[in-house]
Amino acid sequence: MAEIIDLSLLTDAKRYFHKLLDARGVSYFLRKDGHRLFQIEQSKVEMVVRTAARARPPHMRRPPNCAVDHARKEIRRELIRRVVQAMLQTGL
């Protein structure tokens, strides 16, 4: 079965993600009280995708669930890349 990808949703989600990343940094997306050293806080990733979905023009339909899931995965992947990059820069 083909996977549905909503490119406008993905673009908007990445734009919001980069705005938050520039304003607050990578640590904003990490859980502070988790048992792991670098644990991603799911609610922040969900907030980025939900904001992108709500910012759509009124004439566009709500994105399908599989498109929202794909956007969520892409934001998580980008966040993991950023965390690993920050770890390598600090020497961890």
PDB file as gemmi writes it, atoms N, CA and C in Angstrom:
CRYST1    1.000    1.000    1.000  90.00  90.00  90.00 P 1                      
ATOM      1  N   MET A   1       0.842  -1.179   0.000  1.00  0.00           N  
ATOM      2  CA  MET A   1       0.000   0.000   0.000  1.00  0.00           C  
ATOM      3  C   MET A   1       0.885   1.238   0.000  1.00  0.00           C  
ATOM      4  N   ALA A   2       0.536   2.215  -0.768  1.00  0.00           N  
ATOM      5  CA  ALA A   2       1.314   3.445  -0.868  1.00  0.00           C  
ATOM      6  C   ALA A   2       1.117   4.300   0.378  1.00  0.00           C  
ATOM      7  N   GLU A   3       2.180   4.994   0.726  1.00  0.00           N  
ATOM      8  CA  GLU A   3       2.120   5.877   1.887  1.00  0.00           C  
ATOM      9  C   GLU A   3       1.761   7.279   1.414  1.00  0.00           C  
ATOM     10  N   ILE A   4       0.821   7.914   2.088  1.00  0.00           N  
ATOM     11  CA  ILE A   4       0.398   9.258   1.721  1.00  0.00           C  
ATOM     12  C   ILE A   4       1.289  10.259   2.450  1.00  0.00           C  
ATOM     13  N   ILE A   5       1.891  11.142   1.659  1.00  0.00           N  
ATOM     14  CA  ILE A   5       2.756  12.178   2.220  1.00  0.00           C  
ATOM     15  C   ILE A   5       2.188  13.525   1.802  1.00  0.00           C  
ATOM     16  N   ASP A   6       1.868  14.340   2.759  1.00  0.00           N  
ATOM     17  CA  ASP A   6       1.361  15.683   2.502  1.00  0.00           C  
ATOM     18  C   ASP A   6       2.556  16.635   2.552  1.00  0.00           C  
ATOM     19  N   LEU A   7       3.034  17.051   1.389  1.00  0.00           N  
ATOM     20  CA  LEU A   7       4.243  17.861   1.323  1.00  0.00           C  
ATOM     21  C   LEU A   7       4.071  19.237   1.958  1.00  0.00           C  
ATOM     22  N   SER A   8       2.890  19.810   1.842  1.00  0.00           N  
ATOM     23  CA  SER A   8       2.679  21.121   2.466  1.00  0.00           C  
ATOM     24  C   SER A   8       2.693  21.004   3.992  1.00  0.00           C  
ATOM     25  N   LEU A   9       2.107  19.944   4.514  1.00  0.00           N  
ATOM     26  CA  LEU A   9       2.148  19.724   5.963  1.00  0.00           C  
ATOM     27  C   LEU A   9       3.588  19.505   6.428  1.00  0.00           C  
ATOM     28  N   LEU A  10       4.328  18.712   5.682  1.00  0.00           N  
ATOM     29  CA  LEU A  10       5.711  18.425   6.033  1.00  0.00           C  
ATOM     30  C   LEU A  10       6.569  19.690   5.986  1.00  0.00           C  
ATOM     31  N   THR A  11       6.378  20.504   4.968  1.00  0.00           N  
ATOM     32  CA  THR A  11       7.126  21.758   4.848  1.00  0.00           C  
ATOM     33  C   THR A  11       6.795  22.704   5.989  1.00  0.00           C  
ATOM     34  N   ASP A  12       5.517  22.842   6.301  1.00  0.00           N  
ATOM     35  CA  ASP A  12       5.109  23.722   7.401  1.00  0.00           C  
ATOM     36  C   ASP A  12       5.643  23.208   8.739  1.00  0.00           C  
ATOM     37  N   ALA A  13       5.574  21.903   8.953  1.00  0.00           N  
ATOM     38  CA  ALA A  13       6.074  21.329  10.211  1.00  0.00           C  
ATOM     39  C   ALA A  13       7.569  21.568  10.359  1.00  0.00           C  
ATOM     40  N   LYS A  14       8.319  21.403   9.276  1.00  0.00           N  
ATOM     41  CA  LYS A  14       9.766  21.656   9.341  1.00  0.00           C  
ATOM     42  C   LYS A  14      10.065  23.127   9.590  1.00  0.00           C  
ATOM     43  N   ARG A  15       9.266  23.998   9.000  1.00  0.00           N  
ATOM     44  CA  ARG A  15       9.463  25.426   9.217  1.00  0.00           C  
ATOM     45  C   ARG A  15       9.225  25.796  10.683  1.00  0.00           C  
ATOM     46  N   TYR A  16       8.135  25.300  11.267  1.00  0.00           N  
ATOM     47  CA  TYR A  16       7.868  25.561  12.684  1.00  0.00           C  
ATOM     48  C   TYR A  16       8.940  24.938  13.574  1.00  0.00           C  
ATOM     49  N   PHE A  17       9.375  23.754  13.210  1.00  0.00           N  
ATOM     50  CA  PHE A  17      10.424  23.079  13.974  1.00  0.00           C  
ATOM     51  C   PHE A  17      11.703  23.910  13.976  1.00  0.00           C  
ATOM     52  N   HIS A  18      12.112  24.419  12.817  1.00  0.00           N  
ATOM     53  CA  HIS A  18      13.339  25.211  12.739  1.00  0.00           C  
ATOM     54  C   HIS A  18      13.198  26.542  13.480  1.00  0.00           C  
ATOM     55  N   LYS A  19      12.014  27.126  13.475  1.00  0.00           N  
ATOM     56  CA  LYS A  19      11.789  28.358  14.238  1.00  0.00           C  
ATOM     57  C   LYS A  19      11.957  28.096  15.734  1.00  0.00           C  
ATOM     58  N   LEU A  20      11.347  27.017  16.220  1.00  0.00           N  
ATOM     59  CA  LEU A  20      11.490  26.682  17.637  1.00  0.00           C  
ATOM     60  C   LEU A  20      12.930  26.308  17.979  1.00  0.00           C  
ATOM     61  N   LEU A  21      13.586  25.617  17.074  1.00  0.00           N  
ATOM     62  CA  LEU A  21      14.970  25.217  17.286  1.00  0.00           C  
ATOM     63  C   LEU A  21      15.875  26.439  17.376  1.00  0.00           C  
ATOM     64  N   ASP A  22      15.670  27.405  16.506  1.00  0.00           N  
ATOM     65  CA  ASP A  22      16.468  28.629  16.547  1.00  0.00           C  
ATOM     66  C   ASP A  22      16.189  29.451  17.803  1.00  0.00           C  
ATOM     67  N   ALA A  23      14.934  29.479  18.206  1.00  0.00           N  
ATOM     68  CA  ALA A  23      14.555  30.290  19.361  1.00  0.00           C  
ATOM     69  C   ALA A  23      14.919  29.650  20.694  1.00  0.00           C  
ATOM     70  N   ARG A  24      14.775  28.332  20.809  1.00  0.00           N  
ATOM     71  CA  ARG A  24      14.923  27.682  22.116  1.00  0.00           C  
ATOM     72  C   ARG A  24      16.038  26.659  22.192  1.00  0.00           C  
ATOM     73  N   GLY A  25      16.512  26.173  21.068  1.00  0.00           N  
ATOM     74  CA  GLY A  25      17.599  25.200  21.071  1.00  0.00           C  
ATOM     75  C   GLY A  25      17.102  23.759  21.151  1.00  0.00           C  
ATOM     76  N   VAL A  26      18.042  22.839  21.015  1.00  0.00           N  
ATOM     77  CA  VAL A  26      17.722  21.414  21.009  1.00  0.00           C  
ATOM     78  C   VAL A  26      17.204  20.958  22.368  1.00  0.00           C  
ATOM     79  N   SER A  27      17.711  21.542  23.422  1.00  0.00           N  
ATOM     80  CA  SER A  27      17.324  21.099  24.764  1.00  0.00           C  
ATOM     81  C   SER A  27      15.837  21.297  25.040  1.00  0.00           C  
ATOM     82  N   TYR A  28      15.181  22.197  24.311  1.00  0.00           N  
ATOM     83  CA  TYR A  28      13.746  22.413  24.479  1.00  0.00           C  
ATOM     84  C   TYR A  28      12.957  21.150  24.145  1.00  0.00           C  
ATOM     85  N   PHE A  29      13.452  20.352  23.220  1.00  0.00           N  
ATOM     86  CA  PHE A  29      12.755  19.154  22.773  1.00  0.00           C  
ATOM     87  C   PHE A  29      13.125  17.913  23.575  1.00  0.00           C  
ATOM     88  N   LEU A  30      14.010  18.057  24.542  1.00  0.00           N  
ATOM     89  CA  LEU A  30      14.450  16.906  25.326  1.00  0.00           C  
ATOM     90  C   LEU A  30      13.796  16.911  26.696  1.00  0.00           C  
ATOM     91  N   ARG A  31      13.506  15.728  27.185  1.00  0.00           N  
ATOM     92  CA  ARG A  31      12.883  15.573  28.494  1.00  0.00           C  
ATOM     93  C   ARG A  31      13.926  15.851  29.568  1.00  0.00           C  
ATOM     94  N   LYS A  32      13.564  16.655  30.535  1.00  0.00           N  
ATOM     95  CA  LYS A  32      14.505  17.062  31.592  1.00  0.00           C  
ATOM     96  C   LYS A  32      14.610  16.023  32.705  1.00  0.00           C  
ATOM     97  N   ASP A  33      13.512  15.323  32.983  1.00  0.00           N  
ATOM     98  CA  ASP A  33      13.491  14.406  34.123  1.00  0.00           C  
ATOM     99  C   ASP A  33      13.492  12.939  33.703  1.00  0.00           C  
ATOM    100  N   GLY A  34      13.850  12.667  32.476  1.00  0.00           N  
ATOM    101  CA  GLY A  34      13.829  11.290  31.996  1.00  0.00           C  
ATOM    102  C   GLY A  34      14.995  10.478  32.551  1.00  0.00           C  
ATOM    103  N   HIS A  35      14.853   9.160  32.522  1.00  0.00           N  
ATOM    104  CA  HIS A  35      15.909   8.302  33.028  1.00  0.00           C  
ATOM    105  C   HIS A  35      17.038   8.161  32.018  1.00  0.00           C  
ATOM    106  N   ARG A  36      16.771   8.506  30.772  1.00  0.00           N  
ATOM    107  CA  ARG A  36      17.814   8.523  29.755  1.00  0.00           C  
ATOM    108  C   ARG A  36      18.440   9.907  29.692  1.00  0.00           C  
ATOM    109  N   LEU A  37      19.665   9.960  29.238  1.00  0.00           N  
ATOM    110  CA  LEU A  37      20.358  11.240  29.156  1.00  0.00           C  
ATOM    111  C   LEU A  37      19.718  12.158  28.118  1.00  0.00           C  
ATOM    112  N   PHE A  38      19.418  11.607  26.940  1.00  0.00           N  
ATOM    113  CA  PHE A  38      18.805  12.383  25.869  1.00  0.00           C  
ATOM    114  C   PHE A  38      17.532  11.686  25.420  1.00  0.00           C  
ATOM    115  N   GLN A  39      16.428  12.016  26.038  1.00  0.00           N  
ATOM    116  CA  GLN A  39      15.146  11.419  25.679  1.00  0.00           C  
ATOM    117  C   GLN A  39      14.260  12.506  25.072  1.00  0.00           C  
ATOM    118  N   ILE A  40      13.732  12.241  23.887  1.00  0.00           N  
ATOM    119  CA  ILE A  40      12.905  13.216  23.187  1.00  0.00           C  
ATOM    120  C   ILE A  40      11.535  13.294  23.848  1.00  0.00           C  
ATOM    121  N   GLU A  41      11.083  14.505  24.053  1.00  0.00           N  
ATOM    122  CA  GLU A  41       9.754  14.712  24.639  1.00  0.00           C  
ATOM    123  C   GLU A  41       8.719  14.705  23.507  1.00  0.00           C  
ATOM    124  N   GLN A  42       7.908  13.665  23.489  1.00  0.00           N  
ATOM    125  CA  GLN A  42       6.937  13.459  22.412  1.00  0.00           C  
ATOM    126  C   GLN A  42       5.944  14.606  22.292  1.00  0.00           C  
ATOM    127  N   SER A  43       5.593  15.221  23.395  1.00  0.00           N  
ATOM    128  CA  SER A  43       4.594  16.288  23.346  1.00  0.00           C  
ATOM    129  C   SER A  43       5.092  17.487  22.540  1.00  0.00           C  
ATOM    130  N   LYS A  44       6.395  17.732  22.551  1.00  0.00           N  
ATOM    131  CA  LYS A  44       6.938  18.859  21.787  1.00  0.00           C  
ATOM    132  C   LYS A  44       6.899  18.550  20.281  1.00  0.00           C  
ATOM    133  N   VAL A  45       7.211  17.322  19.919  1.00  0.00           N  
ATOM    134  CA  VAL A  45       7.136  16.916  18.516  1.00  0.00           C  
ATOM    135  C   VAL A  45       5.686  16.971  18.045  1.00  0.00           C  
ATOM    136  N   GLU A  46       4.792  16.488  18.873  1.00  0.00           N  
ATOM    137  CA  GLU A  46       3.361  16.518  18.537  1.00  0.00           C  
ATOM    138  C   GLU A  46       2.870  17.953  18.394  1.00  0.00           C  
ATOM    139  N   MET A  47       3.357  18.861  19.227  1.00  0.00           N  
ATOM    140  CA  MET A  47       2.961  20.259  19.162  1.00  0.00           C  
ATOM    141  C   MET A  47       3.370  20.878  17.823  1.00  0.00           C  
ATOM    142  N   VAL A  48       4.562  20.549  17.342  1.00  0.00           N  
ATOM    143  CA  VAL A  48       5.040  21.084  16.066  1.00  0.00           C  
ATOM    144  C   VAL A  48       4.134  20.623  14.930  1.00  0.00           C  
ATOM    145  N   VAL A  49       3.825  19.340  14.881  1.00  0.00           N  
ATOM    146  CA  VAL A  49       3.001  18.796  13.798  1.00  0.00           C  
ATOM    147  C   VAL A  49       1.572  19.312  13.907  1.00  0.00           C  
ATOM    148  N   ARG A  50       1.041  19.389  15.107  1.00  0.00           N  
ATOM    149  CA  ARG A  50      -0.325  19.881  15.307  1.00  0.00           C  
ATOM    150  C   ARG A  50      -0.441  21.355  14.899  1.00  0.00           C  
ATOM    151  N   THR A  51       0.580  22.159  15.214  1.00  0.00           N  
ATOM    152  CA  THR A  51       0.571  23.565  14.825  1.00  0.00           C  
ATOM    153  C   THR A  51       0.603  23.707  13.312  1.00  0.00           C  
ATOM    154  N   ALA A  52       1.410  22.884  12.658  1.00  0.00           N  
ATOM    155  CA  ALA A  52       1.464  22.920  11.190  1.00  0.00           C  
ATOM    156  C   ALA A  52       0.128  22.507  10.581  1.00  0.00           C  
ATOM    157  N   ALA A  53      -0.529  21.540  11.165  1.00  0.00           N  
ATOM    158  CA  ALA A  53      -1.820  21.091  10.640  1.00  0.00           C  
ATOM    159  C   ALA A  53      -2.902  22.149  10.842  1.00  0.00           C  
ATOM    160  N   ARG A  54      -2.845  22.860  11.944  1.00  0.00           N  
ATOM    161  CA  ARG A  54      -3.857  23.889  12.218  1.00  0.00           C  
ATOM    162  C   ARG A  54      -3.644  25.150  11.397  1.00  0.00           C  
ATOM    163  N   ALA A  55      -2.413  25.382  10.956  1.00  0.00           N  
ATOM    164  CA  ALA A  55      -2.102  26.609  10.225  1.00  0.00           C  
ATOM    165  C   ALA A  55      -2.484  26.530   8.754  1.00  0.00           C  
ATOM    166  N   ARG A  56      -3.047  25.416   8.343  1.00  0.00           N  
ATOM    167  CA  ARG A  56      -3.442  25.260   6.936  1.00  0.00           C  
ATOM    168  C   ARG A  56      -4.565  26.219   6.595  1.00  0.00           C  
ATOM    169  N   PRO A  57      -4.617  26.664   5.345  1.00  0.00           N  
ATOM    170  CA  PRO A  57      -5.728  27.532   4.931  1.00  0.00           C  
ATOM    171  C   PRO A  57      -7.067  26.805   5.093  1.00  0.00           C  
ATOM    172  N   PRO A  58      -8.136  27.541   5.325  1.00  0.00           N  
ATOM    173  CA  PRO A  58      -9.438  26.912   5.582  1.00  0.00           C  
ATOM    174  C   PRO A  58      -9.977  26.086   4.414  1.00  0.00           C  
ATOM    175  N   HIS A  59      -9.567  26.396   3.188  1.00  0.00           N  
ATOM    176  CA  HIS A  59     -10.094  25.655   2.052  1.00  0.00           C  
ATOM    177  C   HIS A  59      -9.448  24.273   1.890  1.00  0.00           C  
ATOM    178  N   MET A  60      -8.346  24.032   2.575  1.00  0.00           N  
ATOM    179  CA  MET A  60      -7.688  22.723   2.494  1.00  0.00           C  
ATOM    180  C   MET A  60      -8.280  21.788   3.542  1.00  0.00           C  
ATOM    181  N   ARG A  61      -8.381  20.523   3.163  1.00  0.00           N  
ATOM    182  CA  ARG A  61      -8.928  19.544   4.095  1.00  0.00           C  
ATOM    183  C   ARG A  61      -7.913  19.208   5.173  1.00  0.00           C  
ATOM    184  N   ARG A  62      -8.417  18.606   6.220  1.00  0.00           N  
ATOM    185  CA  ARG A  62      -7.549  18.126   7.287  1.00  0.00           C  
ATOM    186  C   ARG A  62      -6.636  17.036   6.733  1.00  0.00           C  
ATOM    187  N   PRO A  63      -5.354  17.016   7.112  1.00  0.00           N  
ATOM    188  CA  PRO A  63      -4.461  15.997   6.562  1.00  0.00           C  
ATOM    189  C   PRO A  63      -4.826  14.606   7.068  1.00  0.00           C  
ATOM    190  N   PRO A  64      -4.626  13.588   6.243  1.00  0.00           N  
ATOM    191  CA  PRO A  64      -4.912  12.219   6.681  1.00  0.00           C  
ATOM    192  C   PRO A  64      -3.977  11.797   7.818  1.00  0.00           C  
ATOM    193  N   ASN A  65      -4.433  10.848   8.605  1.00  0.00           N  
ATOM    194  CA  ASN A  65      -3.642  10.397   9.755  1.00  0.00           C  
ATOM    195  C   ASN A  65      -2.283   9.859   9.354  1.00  0.00           C  
ATOM    196  N   CYS A  66      -2.209   9.159   8.235  1.00  0.00           N  
ATOM    197  CA  CYS A  66      -0.912   8.611   7.822  1.00  0.00           C  
ATOM    198  C   CYS A  66       0.046   9.728   7.414  1.00  0.00           C  
ATOM    199  N   ALA A  67      -0.465  10.825   6.871  1.00  0.00           N  
ATOM    200  CA  ALA A  67       0.388  11.968   6.534  1.00  0.00           C  
ATOM    201  C   ALA A  67       0.890  12.660   7.796  1.00  0.00           C  
ATOM    202  N   VAL A  68       0.042  12.749   8.797  1.00  0.00           N  
ATOM    203  CA  VAL A  68       0.452  13.330  10.080  1.00  0.00           C  
ATOM    204  C   VAL A  68       1.512  12.447  10.744  1.00  0.00           C  
ATOM    205  N   ASP A  69       1.322  11.138  10.682  1.00  0.00           N  
ATOM    206  CA  ASP A  69       2.317  10.213  11.229  1.00  0.00           C  
ATOM    207  C   ASP A  69       3.653  10.356  10.520  1.00  0.00           C  
ATOM    208  N   HIS A  70       3.611  10.498   9.205  1.00  0.00           N  
ATOM    209  CA  HIS A  70       4.854  10.663   8.448  1.00  0.00           C  
ATOM    210  C   HIS A  70       5.568  11.961   8.836  1.00  0.00           C  
ATOM    211  N   ALA A  71       4.817  13.045   8.976  1.00  0.00           N  
ATOM    212  CA  ALA A  71       5.412  14.324   9.378  1.00  0.00           C  
ATOM    213  C   ALA A  71       6.027  14.212  10.769  1.00  0.00           C  
ATOM    214  N   ARG A  72       5.346  13.517  11.661  1.00  0.00           N  
ATOM    215  CA  ARG A  72       5.862  13.312  13.017  1.00  0.00           C  
ATOM    216  C   ARG A  72       7.189  12.539  12.983  1.00  0.00           C  
ATOM    217  N   LYS A  73       7.255  11.499  12.154  1.00  0.00           N  
ATOM    218  CA  LYS A  73       8.482  10.713  12.028  1.00  0.00           C  
ATOM    219  C   LYS A  73       9.625  11.544  11.465  1.00  0.00           C  
ATOM    220  N   GLU A  74       9.317  12.381  10.493  1.00  0.00           N  
ATOM    221  CA  GLU A  74      10.357  13.217   9.883  1.00  0.00           C  
ATOM    222  C   GLU A  74      10.902  14.241  10.883  1.00  0.00           C  
ATOM    223  N   ILE A  75      10.030  14.828  11.685  1.00  0.00           N  
ATOM    224  CA  ILE A  75      10.488  15.778  12.704  1.00  0.00           C  
ATOM    225  C   ILE A  75      11.342  15.056  13.734  1.00  0.00           C  
ATOM    226  N   ARG A  76      10.937  13.860  14.149  1.00  0.00           N  
ATOM    227  CA  ARG A  76      11.735  13.070  15.088  1.00  0.00           C  
ATOM    228  C   ARG A  76      13.106  12.735  14.509  1.00  0.00           C  
ATOM    229  N   ARG A  77      13.157  12.349  13.244  1.00  0.00           N  
ATOM    230  CA  ARG A  77      14.432  12.029  12.598  1.00  0.00           C  
ATOM    231  C   ARG A  77      15.363  13.234  12.579  1.00  0.00           C  
ATOM    232  N   GLU A  78      14.803  14.385  12.216  1.00  0.00           N  
ATOM    233  CA  GLU A  78      15.611  15.602  12.186  1.00  0.00           C  
ATOM    234  C   GLU A  78      16.101  15.962  13.589  1.00  0.00           C  
ATOM    235  N   LEU A  79      15.251  15.787  14.572  1.00  0.00           N  
ATOM    236  CA  LEU A  79      15.639  16.071  15.953  1.00  0.00           C  
ATOM    237  C   LEU A  79      16.729  15.116  16.428  1.00  0.00           C  
ATOM    238  N   ILE A  80      16.621  13.851  16.073  1.00  0.00           N  
ATOM    239  CA  ILE A  80      17.657  12.880  16.438  1.00  0.00           C  
ATOM    240  C   ILE A  80      18.981  13.255  15.784  1.00  0.00           C  
ATOM    241  N   ARG A  81      18.940  13.676  14.519  1.00  0.00           N  
ATOM    242  CA  ARG A  81      20.162  14.123  13.849  1.00  0.00           C  
ATOM    243  C   ARG A  81      20.797  15.289  14.592  1.00  0.00           C  
ATOM    244  N   ARG A  82      19.975  16.236  15.012  1.00  0.00           N  
ATOM    245  CA  ARG A  82      20.489  17.414  15.720  1.00  0.00           C  
ATOM    246  C   ARG A  82      21.084  17.040  17.078  1.00  0.00           C  
ATOM    247  N   VAL A  83      20.435  16.135  17.784  1.00  0.00           N  
ATOM    248  CA  VAL A  83      20.941  15.705  19.092  1.00  0.00           C  
ATOM    249  C   VAL A  83      22.276  14.991  18.923  1.00  0.00           C  
ATOM    250  N   VAL A  84      22.374  14.109  17.941  1.00  0.00           N  
ATOM    251  CA  VAL A  84      23.632  13.391  17.703  1.00  0.00           C  
ATOM    252  C   VAL A  84      24.724  14.365  17.304  1.00  0.00           C  
ATOM    253  N   GLN A  85      24.387  15.324  16.478  1.00  0.00           N  
ATOM    254  CA  GLN A  85      25.362  16.328  16.073  1.00  0.00           C  
ATOM    255  C   GLN A  85      25.852  17.134  17.276  1.00  0.00           C  
ATOM    256  N   ALA A  86      24.947  17.510  18.166  1.00  0.00           N  
ATOM    257  CA  ALA A  86      25.330  18.248  19.372  1.00  0.00           C  
ATOM    258  C   ALA A  86      26.202  17.379  20.286  1.00  0.00           C  
ATOM    259  N   MET A  87      25.883  16.093  20.375  1.00  0.00           N  
ATOM    260  CA  MET A  87      26.697  15.184  21.198  1.00  0.00           C  
ATOM    261  C   MET A  87      28.107  15.054  20.636  1.00  0.00           C  
ATOM    262  N   LEU A  88      28.214  14.949  19.326  1.00  0.00           N  
ATOM    263  CA  LEU A  88      29.540  14.832  18.711  1.00  0.00           C  
ATOM    264  C   LEU A  88      30.367  16.100  18.875  1.00  0.00           C  
ATOM    265  N   GLN A  89      29.707  17.250  18.836  1.00  0.00           N  
ATOM    266  CA  GLN A  89      30.421  18.497  19.010  1.00  0.00           C  
ATOM    267  C   GLN A  89      30.936  18.676  20.435  1.00  0.00           C  
ATOM    268  N   THR A  90      30.209  18.157  21.407  1.00  0.00           N  
ATOM    269  CA  THR A  90      30.638  18.293  22.789  1.00  0.00           C  
ATOM    270  C   THR A  90      31.562  17.161  23.212  1.00  0.00           C  
ATOM    271  N   GLY A  91      31.662  16.120  22.400  1.00  0.00           N  
ATOM    272  CA  GLY A  91      32.574  15.030  22.702  1.00  0.00           C  
ATOM    273  C   GLY A  91      31.981  13.929  23.546  1.00  0.00           C  
ATOM    274  N   LEU A  92      30.679  13.832  23.632  1.00  0.00           N  
ATOM    275  CA  LEU A  92      30.052  12.758  24.402  1.00  0.00           C  
ATOM    276  C   LEU A  92      30.035  11.472  23.655  1.00  0.00           C  
TER     277      LEU A  92                                                      
END                                                                             
